[in-house]
């Protein structure tokens, strides 16, 4: 008995991109592109209707972010696996997409063969991340996780200092003494192996602590 095809829905607001994606994926053995969506509402409707194996999703359509829509898409079709295809090459956006429920994250600048590999991988239950982002993502904690075995208070201090606040300003904001803030800062540096503020800022950026 032949295996069921990997059904695919394409979601991108640019006709030329959708056409290119279809031309790339549809001829592949075992792939069956079942539909195309041009907006977030149309994507939600089509995924609920088709319930594809894989949704290839542009992260920005009509100037709207699809990040917040990923959980809703998975609610409409829990068995669908989502591959984000995007120009956003920052690790924090990739982390947010994966935390939201995406199974793949592929940059639009990637080779065509990578997208084919990503669709096959996620359809088989694996996760696929563009190689240039994977090492940084591996070092970045999932949502809700405190990095580097820091305490919650140490993480707060790290974030505020990275945002440019002085020890005195951090103390005022967190209702602590300056000496306590200095102690937390020493512990942060020791735990993370950080030597200066520039390294601290880089660590905070890499771990998504500069957002919000």
ABEGO torsion letter per residue (X at the ends): XBBBBBBBBBBBABAAAAAAAAAAAAABBGBBBABBBABAAAAAAAAAAAGBABBBBBABBGGBBAAAAAAAAAAABAABBBBBBBABABAAAAAAAAAAGBABBBBAABBAAAAAAAAAAAAAGBBBBBAAAAAAAAABBBBGBBBGGBBAAAAAAAAAAAAGBBAAAAAAAAGBBAAAAAAAAAAAAAAAGBABAAAAAAAAAAAGAABX
